[in-house]
């Protein structure tokens, strides 16, 4: 293993090598930090941990924290528990910070992931004081070689006054050269993003950074907090099967080529299971244009089913990392990691004709989708990139089981308690019972399609009854509003009596 000095190719920067504790002293109360990392890969670990330890002895150091998306417990967890995070953007999955967001002690704004970088450049969020970036190494020119994610790292380095680099020797060396860093200019100088094929590389394998900006270089040897993925169960397997049946019908009707169009899939067990089902797809040469690469994509690359995958991060489970991270050199010519403002960019998504497949917390009978808020008030994780893809995809598909809490709650409801994706953006709903094709249907037709093809049999008659009584009141999208908003509680009571 190379020493930290050997991993800093620029000799003038070697005198910036220091401890995480010394680097953490650079951070002052009230600062805004831009941290590398995306779901949760490639995020800084040593400096946030040192800052949390400093807060334990000296008291909270309140800061605003930005990242690409979710990060690990060393950042969101430790800094939340020590009272250091006062504001957090744009997405999270940590239990500690989620609890404080819902308590109102951490201020959080849920932002489309493709919007972050450009809005930071526009100056909408004020000054960025320090960027903390995880790296494999620093080149002779002083450029940064990133690790398992790009996220918003490029715009944080561009915008911050100072940069702290964590060189993580626990990350696989095979990541070197996998990145493609490209930053659009601001209007009126912005040019078309020159991606016309998933495999196009348009930028640099390194993140350019002025050496004068780098104020500290720290050694880290902590692995990403990789999360296990559940095995494919009966429900997720049936969802995958129904989706493949729908896609097969699209191919037969001439709406899709046999190799499909570039695929995007969200994060989590259902998303991974749906992609795993593509192992049964009759054609090879599938392509992926997405924001995260999970285990199923690695498996399909390994089998040859997928020929190329573009993403903002590698997010394998611990088993997936053990299986594939030592083989990254084999995949390097078939994987590229981009900034999220490129991976999630509406221009590119629309040009490539991406098929977007994301999970829903709940879906109502008219096709509105709630991705973020339990009961309409309690933030779970955030909208992530689903809105970027849903509004701009060739096909927008939302996937969910028909019920939750062991069947006590229907995920198909009369009216979503919170709406992230309106019926204008939703083409297909898929549950374990079937696929509802909503394209071109009126609201009343949509409600028939969703109730009959997607709802659980325990709730189908309740939904039919609601629809019938709502339509007596007439209206383009008929509702019984008081009843619609109390429906969730009604189902909980019904569930408790079973």
C-alpha positions as CSV (number, residue, x, y, z in Angstrom):
1,X,0.0,0.0,0.0
2,X,1.3,3.4,-0.9
3,X,1.9,5.9,1.9
4,X,-0.1,9.1,2.1
5,X,2.9,11.1,0.8
6,X,3.2,8.9,-2.3
7,X,-0.5,9.4,-3.0
8,X,0.0,13.2,-3.1
9,X,1.7,13.5,-6.5
10,X,2.0,17.3,-6.3
11,X,5.0,17.8,-4.0
12,X,4.1,21.3,-3.1
13,X,0.9,20.0,-1.5
14,X,2.7,17.4,0.8
15,X,3.2,20.0,3.5
16,X,-0.6,20.2,3.7
17,X,-0.8,16.7,5.0
18,X,-2.1,16.8,8.6
19,X,-4.4,14.9,11.0
20,X,-8.2,14.8,10.8
21,X,-8.3,16.6,14.2
22,X,-6.2,19.5,12.9
23,X,-8.3,19.7,9.7
24,X,-11.5,19.8,11.8
25,X,-10.2,22.9,13.5
26,X,-10.5,24.8,10.2
27,X,-14.3,24.4,10.4
28,X,-16.0,27.3,12.3
29,X,-19.5,27.7,13.6
30,X,-21.9,29.1,10.9
31,X,-19.9,27.7,7.9
32,X,-21.4,26.0,4.9
33,X,-19.7,22.7,4.0
34,X,-19.9,20.9,0.7
35,X,-19.2,17.2,1.1
36,X,-18.5,14.6,-1.5
37,X,-20.7,11.5,-1.5
38,X,-23.8,10.0,-3.0
39,X,-26.1,7.2,-1.6
40,X,-23.9,6.6,0.6
41,X,-20.6,6.2,-1.3
42,X,-17.5,8.4,-1.6
43,X,-18.3,10.6,1.3
44,X,-15.7,12.1,3.8
45,X,-15.4,10.1,7.1
46,X,-12.3,11.1,9.0
47,X,-12.9,14.9,9.3
48,X,-16.6,14.7,10.2
49,X,-15.8,12.1,12.9
50,X,-13.0,14.5,14.2
51,X,-15.4,17.4,14.1
52,X,-18.0,15.4,16.1
53,X,-15.4,14.5,18.7
54,X,-14.4,18.2,19.0
55,X,-18.1,19.0,19.5
56,X,-18.4,16.4,22.3
57,X,-15.7,18.3,24.3
58,X,-16.2,21.9,23.2
59,X,-20.0,22.0,22.5
60,X,-21.9,22.0,19.1
61,X,-20.3,23.6,16.1
62,X,-23.4,24.5,14.1
63,X,-22.9,24.2,10.3
64,X,-24.9,23.8,7.1
65,X,-24.1,20.5,5.3
66,X,-24.5,19.9,1.6
67,X,-23.7,16.6,-0.2
68,X,-24.7,14.9,-3.5
69,X,-27.3,12.7,-1.8
70,X,-27.2,10.5,1.3
71,X,-24.0,9.9,3.2
72,X,-22.9,7.6,5.9
73,X,-23.1,7.6,9.7
74,X,-19.7,9.2,10.2
75,X,-21.2,12.4,8.7
76,X,-25.0,12.6,9.1
77,X,-25.1,10.4,12.2
78,X,-22.2,11.7,14.3
79,X,-22.7,15.4,13.4
80,X,-26.4,15.2,14.1
81,X,-25.9,13.5,17.5
82,X,-23.4,16.1,18.6
83,X,-25.7,19.0,17.5
84,X,-23.5,20.2,14.7
85,X,-25.9,20.1,11.7
86,X,-28.3,23.1,11.7
87,X,-29.2,22.8,8.0
88,X,-29.0,19.8,5.6
89,X,-29.4,19.6,1.8
90,X,-30.5,17.9,-0.5
91,X,-31.3,14.2,0.5
92,X,-30.6,11.9,3.4
93,X,-31.3,8.4,4.7
94,X,-29.8,8.5,8.2
95,X,-32.2,7.7,11.1
96,X,-30.6,10.3,13.4
97,X,-30.9,13.2,11.0
98,X,-34.4,12.1,9.8
99,X,-35.6,12.2,13.4
100,X,-34.2,15.7,13.9
101,X,-35.6,17.0,10.6
102,X,-39.1,15.8,11.6
103,X,-38.6,17.3,15.1
104,X,-37.8,20.7,13.4
105,X,-34.3,20.9,15.0
106,X,-32.5,20.4,11.7
107,X,-33.8,22.6,8.8
108,X,-34.1,20.6,5.6
109,X,-35.2,21.4,2.1
110,X,-36.0,18.7,-0.4
111,X,-34.4,19.6,-3.8
112,X,-34.3,17.8,-7.1
113,X,-30.8,16.4,-7.4
114,X,-30.2,17.9,-10.9
115,X,-30.9,21.4,-9.6
116,X,-28.3,21.5,-6.8
117,X,-25.1,22.3,-8.7
118,X,-26.5,25.0,-11.0
119,X,-28.4,26.7,-8.2
120,X,-25.1,26.8,-6.2
121,X,-23.3,28.3,-9.1
122,X,-26.1,30.9,-9.5
123,X,-25.5,31.9,-5.9
124,X,-29.0,31.0,-4.7
125,X,-27.7,29.5,-1.5
126,X,-25.0,31.9,-0.4
127,X,-21.3,31.2,0.1
128,X,-19.7,27.8,0.4
129,X,-16.8,28.0,2.9
130,X,-15.2,24.5,2.8
131,X,-15.4,21.5,0.4
132,X,-14.5,18.2,2.0
133,X,-13.8,15.7,-0.7
134,X,-12.9,12.0,-0.5
135,X,-10.1,11.0,-3.0
136,X,-8.0,8.1,-4.1
137,X,-5.0,10.3,-4.7
138,X,-3.9,13.8,-5.9
139,X,-2.2,14.0,-9.3
140,X,1.1,15.7,-10.0
141,X,-0.9,18.7,-11.3
142,X,-2.9,18.9,-8.1
143,X,-6.1,17.4,-9.5
144,X,-8.2,15.1,-7.4
145,X,-9.0,11.5,-8.3
146,X,-12.4,10.7,-6.7
147,X,-13.5,7.5,-5.2
148,X,-16.9,5.6,-5.5
149,X,-19.1,8.7,-6.2
150,X,-19.0,12.0,-7.9
151,X,-22.2,13.6,-6.7
152,X,-21.8,17.4,-6.4
153,X,-18.0,17.3,-5.8
154,X,-17.1,19.3,-8.8
155,X,-19.4,22.3,-7.9
156,X,-18.3,22.2,-4.3
157,X,-14.6,22.5,-5.3
158,X,-15.4,25.2,-7.8
159,X,-17.5,27.2,-5.3
160,X,-15.8,26.8,-1.9
161,X,-13.2,29.1,-0.5
162,X,-11.1,26.2,0.8
163,X,-10.8,22.5,0.1
164,X,-10.0,19.6,2.5
165,X,-9.1,16.4,0.8
166,X,-9.4,13.0,2.5
167,X,-7.3,10.3,0.8
168,X,-9.0,7.0,1.5
169,X,-6.8,4.0,1.2
170,X,-9.7,1.7,1.9
171,X,-11.2,2.5,-1.5
172,X,-10.3,0.2,-4.4
173,X,-7.5,1.5,-6.7
174,X,-9.5,0.2,-9.7
175,X,-11.7,3.3,-9.4
176,X,-8.8,5.4,-10.8
177,X,-9.9,6.5,-14.3
178,X,-13.6,5.6,-14.0
179,X,-14.8,9.2,-13.7
180,X,-15.9,11.7,-16.3
181,X,-16.0,15.2,-14.8
182,X,-17.8,17.8,-16.8
183,X,-19.3,21.1,-15.5
184,X,-21.7,23.1,-17.6
185,X,-21.3,26.9,-17.9
186,X,-24.0,29.3,-16.6
187,X,-26.4,30.9,-19.0
188,X,-26.1,32.8,-21.3
189,X,-22.9,30.8,-22.1
190,X,-24.3,27.3,-21.5
191,X,-23.7,24.9,-24.4
192,X,-25.5,21.6,-25.2
193,X,-24.2,18.7,-23.2
194,X,-22.5,16.6,-25.9
195,X,-23.8,13.2,-24.8
196,X,-25.6,11.3,-27.5
197,X,-24.8,7.8,-26.4
198,X,-24.7,6.4,-22.9
199,X,-21.0,5.5,-23.3
200,X,-19.9,9.0,-24.4
201,X,-17.1,10.5,-22.2
202,X,-17.1,14.3,-22.4
203,X,-14.9,15.5,-19.6
204,X,-11.8,14.7,-17.5
205,X,-11.1,11.6,-15.3
206,X,-9.9,14.0,-12.6
207,X,-11.5,16.8,-10.7
208,X,-9.5,19.9,-11.4
209,X,-8.7,21.9,-8.3
210,X,-6.4,24.9,-7.8
211,X,-3.6,23.7,-5.4
212,X,-3.9,27.1,-3.6
213,X,-7.4,26.1,-2.5
214,X,-6.3,22.9,-0.7
215,X,-5.7,23.7,2.9
216,X,-5.5,20.2,4.4
217,X,-4.9,16.7,3.2
218,X,-6.0,13.9,5.6
219,X,-5.5,10.1,5.6
220,X,-8.6,7.9,5.9
221,X,-9.0,4.1,5.8
222,X,-12.7,3.7,6.5
223,X,-14.9,1.9,4.0
224,X,-18.2,3.2,2.7
225,X,-21.2,2.3,4.9
226,X,-22.5,-0.1,2.4
227,X,-26.0,-1.4,3.1
228,X,-27.2,-5.0,2.6
229,X,-29.8,-5.7,0.1
230,X,-32.7,-8.0,0.9
231,X,-33.0,-11.1,-1.3
232,X,-35.7,-11.0,-4.0
233,X,-39.0,-12.0,-2.2
234,X,-42.3,-13.0,-3.8
235,X,-43.7,-9.5,-4.0
236,X,-40.7,-7.9,-5.5
237,X,-40.3,-10.8,-7.9
238,X,-43.9,-10.4,-9.1
239,X,-43.4,-6.7,-9.5
240,X,-40.4,-7.4,-11.7
241,X,-42.3,-10.0,-13.7
242,X,-45.2,-7.6,-14.4
243,X,-42.7,-4.9,-15.5
244,X,-41.0,-7.3,-17.9
245,X,-44.3,-8.3,-19.3
246,X,-45.2,-4.7,-19.9
247,X,-41.8,-4.0,-21.6
248,X,-42.2,-7.1,-23.7
249,X,-45.6,-5.8,-25.0
250,X,-44.0,-2.4,-25.8
251,X,-41.4,-4.2,-27.9
252,X,-44.0,-6.3,-29.7
253,X,-46.0,-3.2,-30.5
254,X,-42.9,-1.4,-31.9
255,X,-42.7,1.3,-29.2
256,X,-39.4,0.0,-27.9
257,X,-36.4,-1.7,-29.6
258,X,-35.6,-5.3,-28.4
259,X,-32.5,-3.8,-26.6
260,X,-34.9,-1.4,-24.9
261,X,-33.7,2.2,-24.3
262,X,-31.3,3.3,-21.5
263,X,-32.6,2.2,-18.1
264,X,-32.7,4.2,-14.9
265,X,-33.6,2.7,-11.6
266,X,-33.8,4.1,-8.1
267,X,-32.2,2.9,-4.9
268,X,-33.2,0.0,-2.7
269,X,-34.4,-3.6,-2.6
270,X,-37.3,-3.3,-5.1
271,X,-35.2,-1.3,-7.6
272,X,-32.4,-3.9,-7.3
273,X,-34.9,-6.8,-7.7
274,X,-36.5,-5.3,-10.8
275,X,-33.1,-4.9,-12.5
276,X,-32.1,-8.4,-11.5
277,X,-35.2,-9.6,-13.4
278,X,-33.6,-8.3,-16.6
279,X,-31.4,-11.4,-16.5
280,X,-34.4,-13.1,-18.2
281,X,-34.7,-10.4,-20.9
282,X,-34.3,-12.1,-24.3
283,X,-31.8,-9.6,-25.8
284,X,-28.3,-8.4,-24.7
285,X,-26.7,-5.0,-25.2
286,X,-28.9,-3.3,-22.6
287,X,-27.6,0.1,-21.4
288,X,-28.1,1.9,-18.1
289,X,-28.1,5.7,-17.6
290,X,-28.9,6.2,-14.0
291,X,-27.7,7.8,-10.7
292,X,-26.6,4.6,-8.7
293,X,-25.2,1.3,-9.7
294,X,-26.3,-1.5,-7.3
295,X,-25.5,-5.2,-7.2
296,X,-27.9,-6.2,-10.0
297,X,-26.2,-3.9,-12.5
298,X,-22.8,-5.4,-11.6
299,X,-24.3,-8.9,-12.1
300,X,-25.8,-7.9,-15.5
301,X,-22.5,-6.3,-16.6
302,X,-20.7,-9.5,-15.6
303,X,-23.1,-11.7,-17.5
304,X,-22.9,-9.5,-20.6
305,X,-26.6,-8.6,-20.5
306,X,-25.7,-4.9,-19.9
307,X,-23.0,-3.5,-22.2
308,X,-22.5,-0.1,-20.5
309,X,-23.6,1.7,-17.4
310,X,-23.4,5.4,-16.6
311,X,-24.0,6.7,-13.1
312,X,-23.1,9.2,-10.4
313,X,-22.1,6.5,-7.8
314,X,-21.3,2.9,-7.2
315,X,-23.6,1.7,-4.3
316,X,-23.1,-2.1,-3.9
317,X,-24.1,-4.0,-0.8
318,X,-21.2,-5.4,1.3
319,X,-21.6,-8.7,-0.6
320,X,-21.6,-6.9,-4.0
321,X,-18.5,-4.9,-3.1
322,X,-16.7,-8.1,-2.0
323,X,-17.7,-9.8,-5.2
324,X,-16.8,-7.0,-7.7
325,X,-14.6,-4.3,-6.2
326,X,-11.4,-6.3,-6.8
327,X,-12.4,-6.7,-10.4
328,X,-13.1,-3.0,-11.2
329,X,-10.3,-3.0,-13.8
330,X,-12.4,-5.5,-15.8
331,X,-15.4,-3.1,-15.8
332,X,-13.7,0.2,-16.3
333,X,-14.3,0.3,-20.0
334,X,-18.0,-0.3,-19.4
335,X,-18.8,2.0,-16.4
336,X,-18.5,5.7,-16.1
337,X,-19.2,7.9,-13.0
338,X,-20.4,11.5,-13.7
339,X,-21.4,14.5,-11.7
340,X,-25.1,14.3,-10.7
341,X,-25.9,17.4,-12.7
342,X,-25.0,15.3,-15.8
343,X,-26.3,11.9,-14.7
344,X,-29.7,13.5,-13.7
345,X,-29.7,16.2,-16.4
346,X,-33.1,16.7,-18.1
347,X,-31.5,17.5,-21.4
348,X,-29.6,14.2,-21.5
349,X,-32.5,12.1,-20.1
350,X,-34.8,13.4,-22.8
351,X,-32.3,13.0,-25.6
352,X,-31.4,9.4,-24.8
353,X,-35.0,8.4,-24.2
354,X,-34.4,7.0,-20.8
355,X,-36.9,4.5,-19.3
356,X,-37.3,5.7,-15.7
357,X,-38.2,3.2,-13.0
358,X,-38.6,4.5,-9.4
359,X,-40.3,3.4,-6.3
360,X,-43.3,5.0,-4.7
361,X,-44.4,5.4,-1.1
362,X,-48.0,5.5,-2.1
363,X,-50.0,6.1,-5.3
364,X,-53.5,7.5,-5.6
365,X,-56.2,6.3,-8.0
366,X,-55.6,9.2,-10.4
367,X,-51.9,8.5,-10.7
368,X,-50.3,11.0,-8.3
369,X,-47.3,9.7,-6.5
370,X,-45.9,10.3,-3.0
371,X,-42.2,9.5,-2.7
372,X,-41.2,11.3,0.4
373,X,-43.7,12.0,3.2
374,X,-45.3,9.3,5.4
375,X,-48.8,10.5,6.4
376,X,-48.2,13.6,4.4
377,X,-46.0,15.2,7.1
378,X,-43.1,12.9,8.2
379,X,-40.1,13.2,5.9
380,X,-38.5,9.9,5.0
381,X,-35.5,10.5,2.7
382,X,-36.4,13.0,0.0
383,X,-37.3,13.1,-3.6
384,X,-33.8,12.3,-4.8
385,X,-33.4,12.1,-8.5
386,X,-36.9,10.6,-9.3
387,X,-38.3,13.9,-10.3
388,X,-35.4,14.6,-12.7
389,X,-36.1,11.4,-14.5
390,X,-39.9,11.2,-14.2
391,X,-40.6,14.6,-15.8
392,X,-38.2,13.9,-18.7
393,X,-38.1,10.2,-19.4
394,X,-39.4,8.4,-22.5
395,X,-41.4,6.2,-20.2
396,X,-42.0,7.0,-16.5
397,X,-42.7,4.0,-14.4
398,X,-43.4,3.9,-10.6
399,X,-43.2,0.6,-8.7
400,X,-44.5,-0.3,-5.3
401,X,-46.1,-3.2,-3.4
402,X,-49.8,-2.9,-3.1
403,X,-49.7,-2.8,0.7
404,X,-47.4,-2.0,3.7
405,X,-47.2,-3.0,7.3
406,X,-48.0,-6.6,6.7
407,X,-51.1,-5.8,4.7
408,X,-52.6,-3.3,7.2
409,X,-52.1,-0.3,5.0
410,X,-53.0,0.0,1.3
411,X,-50.3,1.8,-0.8
412,X,-53.0,2.5,-3.4
413,X,-55.1,5.3,-1.9
414,X,-57.9,7.7,-3.0
415,X,-55.7,10.8,-2.7
416,X,-52.0,10.9,-1.8
417,X,-51.3,12.5,1.5
418,X,-48.4,14.4,-0.2
419,X,-47.7,14.6,-3.9
420,X,-44.1,14.6,-5.4
421,X,-45.1,13.5,-8.9
422,X,-48.3,14.7,-10.4
423,X,-50.4,12.6,-12.8
424,X,-48.9,14.7,-15.6
425,X,-45.6,12.9,-15.2
426,X,-46.7,9.3,-14.5
427,X,-47.1,6.8,-17.3
428,X,-47.2,3.4,-15.7
429,X,-47.9,2.1,-12.2
430,X,-46.7,-1.5,-11.4
431,X,-47.5,-3.5,-8.3
432,X,-47.3,-7.3,-7.6
433,X,-50.8,-7.5,-9.1
434,X,-50.2,-5.9,-12.5
435,X,-49.3,-2.9,-14.5
436,X,-51.6,0.1,-15.1
437,X,-50.9,1.9,-18.3
438,X,-52.1,5.5,-17.8
439,X,-51.0,7.1,-21.1
440,X,-53.7,9.1,-22.7
441,X,-56.4,8.2,-20.1
442,X,-58.7,10.6,-18.4
443,X,-58.7,10.7,-14.6
444,X,-61.9,8.5,-14.4
445,X,-60.3,6.0,-16.7
446,X,-57.0,6.1,-14.8
447,X,-58.8,5.3,-11.5
448,X,-60.4,2.2,-13.1
449,X,-57.0,1.1,-14.4
450,X,-55.2,1.5,-11.2
451,X,-57.9,0.1,-8.9
452,X,-58.5,-3.0,-11.0
453,X,-54.9,-3.8,-12.0
454,X,-52.7,-2.6,-9.1
455,X,-54.7,-2.6,-5.8
456,X,-54.7,-5.5,-3.2
457,X,-57.8,-7.6,-3.2
458,X,-58.4,-6.6,0.5
459,X,-58.8,-3.0,-0.5
460,X,-60.2,-3.2,-4.0
461,X,-63.9,-3.0,-3.0
462,X,-63.2,0.0,-0.6
463,X,-61.5,1.9,-3.5
464,X,-64.3,1.0,-5.9
465,X,-66.8,2.3,-3.4
466,X,-64.9,5.6,-2.9
467,X,-64.7,6.1,-6.6
468,X,-68.4,5.4,-7.2
469,X,-69.5,7.8,-4.4
470,X,-67.0,10.5,-5.5
471,X,-68.2,10.5,-9.0
472,X,-71.7,11.4,-7.9
473,X,-70.2,14.8,-7.0
474,X,-69.0,15.0,-10.6
475,X,-65.8,17.0,-11.5
476,X,-62.9,16.2,-13.7
477,X,-61.0,14.4,-10.9
478,X,-63.8,13.4,-8.5
479,X,-63.0,13.4,-4.8
480,X,-64.6,13.3,-1.4
481,X,-61.9,15.4,0.2
482,X,-62.7,14.9,3.8
483,X,-62.9,11.2,3.4
484,X,-59.8,11.0,1.2
485,X,-57.6,12.6,3.8
486,X,-59.0,10.4,6.6
487,X,-58.7,7.3,4.5
488,X,-55.2,6.4,5.8
489,X,-56.4,6.4,9.4
490,X,-59.5,4.5,8.5
491,X,-57.3,1.7,7.0
492,X,-55.1,1.6,10.0
493,X,-58.2,1.0,12.2
494,X,-59.5,-1.7,9.8
495,X,-56.1,-3.3,9.8
496,X,-55.9,-3.4,13.6
497,X,-59.3,-5.2,13.7
498,X,-58.3,-8.0,11.4
